[in-house]
Amino acid sequence: MSVQRIHLHLSKESLSFGRQLARAKKTSISKLVEGFFMGGRNHARSGKPFSGRWAGKVALRAPEKSDCRGIRLAKKYP
């Protein structure tokens, strides 16, 4: 695969976050962007809807403290 140069216009906040993320993952911003594009391409080709790709991969955690609003809603909508 040949490498080509592109130019991106990013806000200061997103660039700062990108640098922190790249540093944490021990990679470059270019590799992060390339991974984002390649990951999106694979999902587009899969033909599965979003709900099908994520089914069973997310678990809800119990609230750490008493959730009065949640308790009221659970009683109202059983």
Backbone as CSV, one residue per row, in Angstrom:
resi,resn,N_x,N_y,N_z,CA_x,CA_y,CA_z,C_x,C_y,C_z
1,MET,0.845,-1.159,0.000,0.000,0.000,0.000,0.900,1.234,0.000
2,SER,0.627,2.147,-0.898,1.416,3.372,-0.927,0.825,4.390,0.049
3,VAL,1.689,5.192,0.601,1.276,6.184,1.575,1.137,7.528,0.888
4,GLN,0.036,8.225,1.176,-0.181,9.553,0.620,-0.427,10.532,1.749
5,ARG,-0.095,11.775,1.505,-0.263,12.824,2.508,-1.603,13.515,2.306
6,ILE,-2.301,13.760,3.434,-3.544,14.536,3.384,-3.452,15.634,4.435
7,HIS,-4.306,16.615,4.332,-4.346,17.708,5.303,-5.704,17.696,5.990
8,LEU,-5.689,17.768,7.304,-6.918,17.813,8.095,-6.967,19.123,8.862
9,HIS,-8.149,19.662,9.001,-8.352,20.857,9.816,-9.091,20.427,11.073
10,LEU,-8.412,20.570,12.229,-8.976,20.136,13.503,-8.970,21.296,14.486
11,SER,-9.915,21.276,15.404,-9.920,22.273,16.470,-8.766,21.970,17.429
12,LYS,-8.394,22.957,18.219,-7.310,22.760,19.185,-7.656,21.667,20.183
13,GLU,-8.937,21.628,20.592,-9.355,20.628,21.574,-9.251,19.211,21.012
14,SER,-9.718,19.024,19.772,-9.680,17.672,19.201,-8.250,17.245,18.909
15,LEU,-7.396,18.178,18.500,-5.995,17.838,18.260,-5.302,17.458,19.562
16,SER,-5.591,18.203,20.626,-5.011,17.895,21.929,-5.462,16.511,22.402
17,PHE,-6.758,16.225,22.242,-7.276,14.912,22.631,-6.640,13.815,21.776
18,GLY,-6.492,14.059,20.476,-5.874,13.080,19.591,-4.447,12.769,19.987
19,ARG,-3.705,13.799,20.355,-2.320,13.582,20.799,-2.277,12.750,22.071
20,GLN,-3.172,13.066,23.020,-3.212,12.298,24.271,-3.576,10.843,24.007
21,LEU,-4.553,10.628,23.129,-4.982,9.268,22.809,-3.869,8.491,22.113
22,ALA,-3.191,9.150,21.172,-2.095,8.491,20.467,-0.970,8.142,21.435
23,ARG,-0.668,9.054,22.339,0.385,8.804,23.328,0.002,7.628,24.231
24,ALA,-1.265,7.587,24.636,-1.722,6.497,25.510,-1.675,5.156,24.798
25,LYS,-1.964,5.151,23.506,-1.957,3.905,22.734,-0.593,3.604,22.125
26,LYS,0.371,4.498,22.378,1.742,4.356,21.866,1.752,4.206,20.347
27,THR,1.070,5.126,19.686,1.014,5.136,18.228,0.988,6.590,17.762
28,SER,0.827,6.804,16.478,0.781,8.161,15.931,-0.655,8.566,15.640
29,ILE,-0.865,9.858,15.496,-2.195,10.351,15.136,-2.581,9.822,13.759
30,SER,-1.603,9.731,12.867,-1.878,9.203,11.527,-2.422,7.783,11.586
31,LYS,-1.834,6.966,12.450,-2.310,5.581,12.587,-3.711,5.535,13.186
32,LEU,-4.012,6.462,14.121,-5.359,6.524,14.689,-6.386,6.855,13.611
33,VAL,-6.071,7.852,12.789,-6.993,8.266,11.726,-7.156,7.143,10.705
34,GLU,-6.057,6.511,10.342,-6.128,5.400,9.390,-6.966,4.255,9.956
35,GLY,-6.794,3.958,11.230,-7.591,2.910,11.869,-9.067,3.265,11.886
36,PHE,-9.373,4.537,12.103,-10.764,4.985,12.082,-11.383,4.750,10.707
37,PHE,-10.665,5.134,9.652,-11.187,4.942,8.298,-11.324,3.466,7.947
38,MET,-10.337,2.673,8.290,-10.384,1.250,7.957,-11.467,0.534,8.768
39,GLY,-11.666,0.916,10.011,-12.707,0.314,10.836,-14.088,0.615,10.290
40,GLY,-14.312,1.833,9.855,-15.590,2.214,9.265,-15.866,1.468,7.986
41,ARG,-14.829,1.249,7.209,-14.987,0.527,5.940,-15.409,-0.910,6.196
42,ASN,-14.843,-1.539,7.209,-15.208,-2.925,7.513,-16.656,-3.025,7.978
43,HIS,-17.127,-2.048,8.775,-18.507,-2.074,9.232,-19.469,-1.842,8.075
44,ALA,-19.100,-0.985,7.144,-19.976,-0.705,6.016,-20.117,-1.945,5.130
45,ARG,-19.070,-2.736,5.048,-19.108,-3.926,4.199,-19.806,-5.110,4.857
46,SER,-19.918,-5.079,6.177,-20.454,-6.244,6.878,-21.914,-6.507,6.531
47,GLY,-22.675,-5.447,6.214,-24.077,-5.614,5.862,-24.993,-5.779,7.058
48,LYS,-24.423,-5.845,8.271,-25.231,-5.984,9.467,-25.622,-4.601,9.975
49,PRO,-26.822,-4.470,10.523,-27.194,-3.185,11.125,-26.411,-2.953,12.419
50,PHE,-26.393,-1.723,12.874,-25.670,-1.354,14.092,-26.084,-2.231,15.269
51,SER,-27.392,-2.436,15.438,-27.872,-3.233,16.572,-27.371,-4.673,16.480
52,GLY,-27.231,-5.192,15.274,-26.727,-6.550,15.108,-25.255,-6.670,15.444
53,ARG,-24.472,-5.631,15.128,-23.036,-5.660,15.430,-22.764,-5.540,16.919
54,TRP,-23.630,-4.845,17.668,-23.387,-4.592,19.076,-24.218,-5.469,20.009
55,ALA,-25.074,-6.322,19.488,-25.939,-7.151,20.324,-25.102,-8.035,21.249
56,GLY,-25.382,-7.966,22.539,-24.701,-8.813,23.516,-23.324,-8.344,23.916
57,LYS,-22.841,-7.213,23.407,-21.492,-6.748,23.720,-21.469,-5.667,24.792
58,VAL,-22.631,-5.189,25.183,-22.709,-4.126,26.179,-23.514,-4.621,27.369
59,ALA,-22.994,-4.397,28.562,-23.703,-4.784,29.779,-23.929,-3.547,30.637
60,LEU,-25.119,-3.404,31.163,-25.416,-2.293,32.050,-24.912,-2.620,33.440
61,ARG,-24.365,-1.624,34.104,-23.885,-1.840,35.468,-24.902,-1.283,36.455
62,ALA,-24.919,-1.848,37.618,-25.837,-1.396,38.666,-25.368,-0.041,39.187
63,PRO,-26.296,0.840,39.518,-25.886,2.143,40.056,-25.163,1.978,41.388
64,GLU,-24.179,2.869,41.617,-23.381,2.774,42.842,-24.156,3.216,44.069
65,LYS,-25.021,4.183,43.906,-25.798,4.662,45.048,-27.278,4.634,44.693
66,SER,-28.112,4.931,45.660,-29.546,4.913,45.459,-29.948,5.877,44.351
67,ASP,-30.697,5.381,43.408,-31.153,6.176,42.275,-32.655,6.366,42.408
68,CYS,-33.056,7.439,43.081,-34.475,7.672,43.363,-35.292,7.767,42.078
69,ARG,-34.769,8.481,41.106,-35.506,8.654,39.850,-35.676,7.313,39.139
70,GLY,-34.605,6.518,39.126,-34.677,5.211,38.490,-35.669,4.291,39.175
71,ILE,-35.706,4.334,40.490,-36.654,3.505,41.253,-38.085,3.921,40.946
72,ARG,-38.344,5.245,40.897,-39.688,5.734,40.575,-40.103,5.286,39.172
73,LEU,-39.184,5.407,38.226,-39.524,5.013,36.852,-39.768,3.507,36.751
74,ALA,-38.962,2.717,37.483,-39.160,1.263,37.463,-40.511,0.870,38.027
75,LYS,-40.976,1.590,39.062,-42.299,1.310,39.626,-43.408,1.734,38.674
76,LYS,-43.201,2.869,37.993,-44.220,3.406,37.100,-44.343,2.577,35.827
77,TYR,-43.201,2.102,35.301,-43.201,1.328,34.045,-42.585,-0.050,34.293
78,PRO,-43.383,-0.971,34.836,-42.820,-2.304,35.174,-42.469,-3.137,33.968
